[in-house]
Structure formats: C-alpha cells, structure tokens
Amino acid sequence: MRLLLTLLILVSSLFSAKVELEILGSGGPEIDGRASTSYILWIDNKAKLIVDMGSGSMLRFEESKAEIETLEAVVLTHLHIDHSVDLPAFVKAGFFTQRTQKLDIIAPRGNTYFPSISEYLEALFGKNGAYRYMQDVLSSSSDSFEIVPVEINSNYPSTRNYKSFKLTLINVNHAIVPALALKIEVDGKSIVISGDTSNKEKHLEAIAKDANLFIAHHAIPQHSGKFAKRLHMTPSTIANVAKTSNVKKVVLSHRMIRTQMHEKESLKIIEKIYKGEVIFAEDRMRVEL
C-alpha cells in the first residue's frame, strides 16, 4: 500500500503543471526605480494571467518574453493609476500580435469616486474616449481582439473558471476605493494576492487558507497614521493574516519609499508572529510553487 501511494505521488508530480508567479512591478506610484504593481501567472512557461498593470509593467512584460496571445484574463485589483495605467499600452501592443480571441478585464465595482470597469474602458476606448481611434476593441468585430469588462461586486468569495486556472475574487477595504483581492488555483496549488487593502473586514482570511504563496502589499510601516492604515495593511496585520491562514510563503510587494526605510523593523514584526518564509519582492523576480 505504501509503495502504491509513493508511485501515485511520483506520477502526479511528473504530470503536474509548472506554476510560477513573476513580479513584473514591485513598487508603488513614486519615482523609485521600480515598475508599479503588476504580476504574471506562468503555467508551463506560458503567461496565462496578468494581475494589475501599473506604470512600467508593459516594459517588464516585454523583458519577460511573455506573449499576449497566451493570456486568458486580466485582473485590475483597483483603478488607482499605479495599478492600471499601462492597460492601453497592452491593448495597443496586442493589435500587432496574432491574438484574435477575446480577453476578460476583471475589476471591482464602481462608486462615486471611481468608474466601473465598463465605464473605465469606455473612457479609454469608447466613441468619445481618449483613444477613440481604437474603439473597435470594445466590439466582437474588432480588427485585433475584443476586451470584455467583467465587474466583481461581492463581499463573499466569487469564482471564475478559466482553461488553465481558477480565480476566486472578493471585495476588500481600501478606504473609499473599490478594490479586490484574489486567489489563483492551479493543480492544487494556490496564490493569494492581497491587492491594496487594510483588511479591515478580514476578507483575506476568507480566501487565503493554506495558500502556497501570499503576495502581500507592504505599502506602510507599522507606525503609520490613521489615514494610511485605512488604506493599507501594517506589517503586523500582514503577519496575522499569514499566520491565521497558514500560508506557506509570504512575498512583500508594492514596496514604497516610506516602507523601504523601515524594512528591517517590518521584518522583525512579521517574524515575531508568522514563522514561515518571508521575502521582499523585486522586479522580474519569479517564485515557483
């Protein structure tokens, strides 16, 4: 029986997919030498998902040798500039590729302060949009490929299945900004990306249990003021999510100048609570699950 179990595990490992997450951009909105937030999910050396498209992410995408043709979806965790501004560059670049199949652009609901994803794409590419010369991308008769807005508005985990992976998305608190966190699942492996959030409502714990990898946005130090804490997680909050959810590894991303000056202190705070591996993100870093 033991031999049979060993053989089954060996066969499973031989045929399981190679899953990696690449940090295209590990920075924030500042001029700090880093691209702004962006990630690629790689499965068997093919780019399948982009999460966020901050400034500089298009260049990092090109450097990674990823192909727009292989993407199955895009997630914008929210519509702050440092998470979404390179989207038009990706769409324009796609015109010069062989891609013809439609591409979902997933994002949170709109509110008084931020557009819905449909409004956002219309403002970019619609009849009266900034890039109206490319308005065909909002149509199934596009000269290249259609981009399809998908709005998520749920305080409970919401799932979407794609050919290569499963997504679970949930609204998270980012002060007045509609925002999402997400879990990516491939062959029994999971990656959770916090996006920008204070985790006030503890929605991360609803999706992060036993995750292989937790990408936590580390945008403020522990001693930040009340306003910053309404937007982002402190190091102790990150550590408590990781500990409670029993995640295997934490990568601290969205590194800003105000946190880089205190990273040794932040790491000590996290390691007092969470005993797993913690690493700081760098542009073009790949983490294999």
C-alpha angles and dihedrals in degrees: 000000000000091000091051091051091050091051092049091052090048093050091046092052092049093055101035118110123258104244123193136164117212120201103219093175125021099173140078136234096299129096095256107135093263132102113246121254118315138133137189125208109215120197116184089343095306123114107239107164138021120203112198127347107220124169112300094020093110091058091046089049090055091047090052091057089232118158125226089213093069097051117114099185147351125222122199105193089201140338102256109133094248090059103041115019098102094057094100090052091054092048092048092048089050090062088069095051132079093253115130104154119096121260126216116226105200121196141147128275121281127244139177092295103037134039125241114250089258090054091045094053090044090052089053103038108008129113091277096026130127091255097033090149085077097046091126089078087076090059134074086231091063119151087230117010137322122248112212122203115226116187122203118200110163137123087200127064110282119195134211123183123213130179095263104025147012123239127206114190132184137175114255133190116263097156108258093347118100105232143170138214119199146196122212118202126194125166094336093314122113139198123192121200114194098199113198110323144134088217087224091153094042093236092146090068088057091066107020103071112136093348115171091219132022116194102199122188106232102191101142136042122237095261096055122136128259096267094054090047090055087061106035145029120257118226090259091053091051090049094049092050090050093047096044092046095044093228116181101221136010125210115192109215138163087061112189132190091253090057099038089065090058104035096118089052092046092050092052090052092049095046092053089062107026120047100192129095117294123190134173117240123243129188111273093013112148122205117195120208 
